[in-house]
Each structure stands twice: as C-alpha cells, then as structure tokens.
Amino acid sequence: MLKDKKIRVLIAKPGLDGHDRGAKYVAKALADHGMEVIYTGIRQTPESIANTALQEDVDIVGLSCLSGAHNSLFPKVVEELKNKKAGDIVVFGGGVIPKDDIPFLKKAGISEVFTPGTPIRTITSFIYKALNIETAPAEQFIKKLDHIGVAVTSLDEGIKLYAEGMGLALGGVEEVPEQKVKVAFFKVGDTNIELLEPTSPDSPVAKFMEKNQGPGIHHVAYEVTNIEKALEAAKARGMRLIDEKPRTGAHGKKIAFLHPASTMKVLTEYCQSC
C-alpha cells in the first residue's frame, strides 16, 4: 500500500490517434489532486509506453484512444508490461469506447474503462482503490457545522447589524494575520456566524468581495476530528484541495480549504481545535 509517496501515473496515447485534449485534461486533473503525472504525448507504441512506465517507476498507467483501435492497442500495452515483468502495474483506459467493447478490454487486463463525461472523482477513487490505498470517507471525520463565514466591508457595521439588528451576542473579535482578515464571531445555537473584514486588498476575502461585487456568504466550515486525515480522505474521493496541509486560523485552530470547483461552487473549510 502506498503511504508516504505520491502516486505516479503515466497517461499515454497509443497508436496514430492525434487528438489528446481529453488525455491532457485528465493528466492535469490528476496532478491537481496531488498525483505525479507523466504524459507521453501522442502516437506512442505499446512497447514505448511500457518502457516509459518502467523508466518512470509509475504505479498505474492510463491509456487514451479515440481512433477505434483500442481493442488492439490496449491489450498490447498489457502484454508488453507482462513481457517486461511489470504485469503488476495497473492499467486503465478511456476514450470513445463502445460499451460492448468494455468486457473484452477488461478480460484482456484493462482494470477499468472510462467513457467521455466520467467525473474526475470517479477516476481518482478508482486509482486509490486499485492501488489498495485505504481511506475513510470524508464524512467520518466531520463532527458538526462549525460556522458560516460572511465577508463584510466593515466589521464595525457587521457587528452592529448582527448584535443590535438581530440581537446576537458577540463572541469575540480577533485579527488573523496569516489570512489577512479581522474576524468577529456570533454564537447561534450549536454553530457560529463568522464575519470577515479584509485587512489587505490582496487578501482572499478582499478578492472575493471584488469578484462578488460586495459582501456575502464566503464559506461554510465543518469541525473535523482529524484535519490531516479528513483532507487525505477528501482527496481520495476526488475532491480538489486548496490547502494540502492545514494552516492557522481564528482561535488558533488548524484550518484548510477545499476548492469550490469540487463542492458545487461553495468554498468549504475544515477546521480542528488544537
């Protein structure tokens, strides 16, 4: 089981197919998920792909074919790997492949076949499972909704609105230099409202308000039992991370953000008390 090193993936285009937009997209997406990706380029032979897999010491090979020659080329790559005593390297395929051809390819040693439109998280989940990387579902680490972050142009005006206008008790105000914000917390039942005022025009919150044309809900935060493992599990399920490792947030908590592209455009934070 891989533990302390990044997964190495070879993305290859066997045959005379000259179109590689899809292969490049998958390669970049896997790299965004923390994997080390080697891309061979177009028009590779099965032998050259197998040689590259060995030279680069990859854990898994992804083949892409749009020409219709997948039934011939994909099994040849598997055969070349076996001939080089590297038959333990997992091989998966993708491209314009008819469903009727998939059983044949799997029988020939292709572990999985992904057709156009397959979500990246489906591919990443397959890779982790194929390589026997044990991860727990992200939900297992989530304890509760910790807070909802609201970006404001003025913390004083925000405090006045929530304290006087809504009758909520102010829990405290502090500055978080690492995040370039001042924050104020209001307790609401078992969760909190966090107001965020940027202290610098280049802070993420300032950029959010510039893009959003004013104040608004900035993020949703969940308290987790183990932030490092929660991030690892999220990545294993195909979630894109902004923070590979936790950093320091308000109240000295460890925090990390998931990219909104993976969470239906909602910036999502994990946080853990120290």
N, C-alpha and C positions, 0 to 999 in steps of 0.2 A: 504494500500500500504506500502510495506517495504521501509524504508528510511535510518534509522540510525543504522541498524544492518545487519550483514552478513546473506545471505541466508543459511539456514540449510537444507542439502539434505541427505536423507537416501538412500543408494544403497544396495539392498538386492537380495539374490539368493534363491527363494522359491523352495521347492521340493528336489529331490535326485540328481539333476544335480551337478556334482563335478568339473566342469570346470568354472573358474572365471577370466580368463585372461582379457576378454573383460570388465567385471564389474570393475576390478581393474584399467584398463586403463581409463574408463570413470570417476571413482572416483578421480583418480589423476588429470585428465584434468580439472575437475570442481574445484578441490582445487586450481589448478594453476590459475584459473580465479577468485580467491578470495572468493570462497564459502566454508563454513564449511561442510565437508563431513564425514558422519558416514557410515562405511561399516560393514555389519553384518557378513560377511563370508558366506560359503556355507551351503547348506542343512538346510534352515530355514523353519519353518511352517508359514502359513499365520497369525496365531494368534501371534506368536513370533515377526513377522515383525511389526504387528500393535502395539503390546506392546512397542517395541523399538521406533517406531515413536512417541508414546505419551511420553515415558520417556525422549527422547532426544529433544522433542519440535520442531520437524522438520517442515519445510514449504512445503516440497514436497518429494515424495517417487519415486525412480526409481527401477523397477524390471527387472531382467535379467533371461532369461531361454533359455537353449539350448537343453533341453530334449524332447521338443514337448508337454509338459504338460501345456503350457501357457493358453490355453482356460479354463482349470480347476483352475489353481493356481492363476492367476492374478485377476479374479473376486472374488475369496475367500478373497484376501487381501482387496479389496474394501469393501466387505461385513463386514469383521472384523472391519475395521475402522468405518464404519457406526454404527455397534453394540456398539462401544465404544464412540459414539457421536463425532467422529472425521472425519466425512464424508466430511468436508471441505478441508482436506488435499489432494492436487493434487497428482495423481498417473500417472506415465508414464511407458512404458515398452520398452524392447529391447531384441534382441537375434535373433536366427534363427526362424523367424516367417513368414509363408507364407502370401502373400498379401491378399489371400482370407479370412484369419482369422482376419485381422485388423478391418473390420467393426463390427464384433461380439464383439471384445475386447472393441472398443470404445463405443458400445451400453451398455456394461457391466460396464462402468465407468472409463475405462482407457483413459486418456485425449489425449495421443499421443503414437504412436508406432514407434520406430526407428529400422531399419534393419541394418545388417552389412554394414560398409562403410559410415555410416552417418557422416558428418563432425561435429566436436565438436561444432563449432559455431552455427550450426543448433539447437543443443540440448540446448546450453546456451540461444540462442534467444527465444526458446520455453519457457524455465523456466522463464525468465523475463516477457514474455507476459502472461504466465499462472498465475503469481503472481501479475499481474497488476502493474508492475514497469514501470513507464513512462520514456522513454529515447528518446532523439533526435538522429537521425543519426549522425555519426561522421562527415560526410561531412558538416553538417550545421555549424560547428564551424570553419572549415578551411577557412582562408581568402586568402592565396596565398602560393606559394612555397617560403620559406624564404631563404634557402641556400642549397648547396650541400657540404657535408663535405669530404675533401680529406686528408687521412693520409699521412704524409711525414716523412722521417727520419731526414731531416734538414729543419728547417723553413727558414733559410737564402737562401738555394738553391731553395726552393719552391718559395720564394718571387722573387728571381732573374728570375726564369722561367716565372712566371705569369706577372711580371712587365716589364722586358726587352724583354723576348721572345714573349709575347702575347700582350704587350702594355696596360695592365690593370692598373688602378690606385689603389694603396694600400690604403685601408680604415682605417687601424689601426692594431696594434699588442697588444695583452694583454695575461696575464697568468691567467689561471683558476685553482686555487689550488685544488678545490673540485674535478675537473675532471682529475687532474694531466696532464695538457696539456698547451702548449703555442699555441695561435691561431693568424692567420692573415686573414683579410677579404679583398676581392676584389669585388667591385660592378660590376655587369653585367646586364644591363637593370634593371628590377624590382626585381632581385634576387641577390644572392651573392655566391661567392666561398669561403669556409672556409677551410684554411689549418690548420692541426692539427699536432703538434710535441709533442710526449710524453715527460714528464719531469721525469718520473719514469718508470723503467722496469716492474712494476706491474700495470701500468695504462691500462685501457681498449683499448686505441689506440695502445699501445705497443704490447699487446697480439694479437690484430687484425693483426698487421703487421707481427708478428711472425707466425701466422697461415696462413696469406695470402702470406708469403714469400716476403714481401716488401710493398712499398707504394701502394695506390689505393683508390678508392671511398669507404668511410667509412659509410656514412649515407646520407639520404635525410631528410630535415627538413621542416615542414609546420608551418606557423604562424597561431595561432588559437585565437579566440576571448575570450574563457574561457577555460583554460587548464584543470581545475578540471572537468568540465562538459564534455569536449572532451574525457578525459580518461574514465570517467564513461560510456559514450556512446559507446566508443570502446570496453570496457569490456562487455557491454550488448550485443554487436553484436558478441561476441565470440572471440575477439582479446585478445591475451596474452600480458600482460604488464610486462616490466622490472621494471618500476617505478610506484608504486601505487599512489605516491604523487610526485608533482613537486620538483625539486631541482634547485640550482642556476647555470646558465651557463654564457657564454660570454655576455658582455654588461649588466650584472645583470639581464638577462631575466630568467623567470621561464621556465624550460625545463623538459621533461620526454620522455622516450623511449618506443616504442612498440617492442616486441620481433620479430626478423626476421622470426621465425617459423610461425608467423601469417600474415606476409606481403611478401610472396614469396621470402624469404631469403634476403630481403632488410631491413637493420636496419633503422627504421623510428623514427624521433624525432618530438615532438610537442613543440612549443615554444611560449611564450607570453611576450610581453614587460610589465614591471611593471609601 
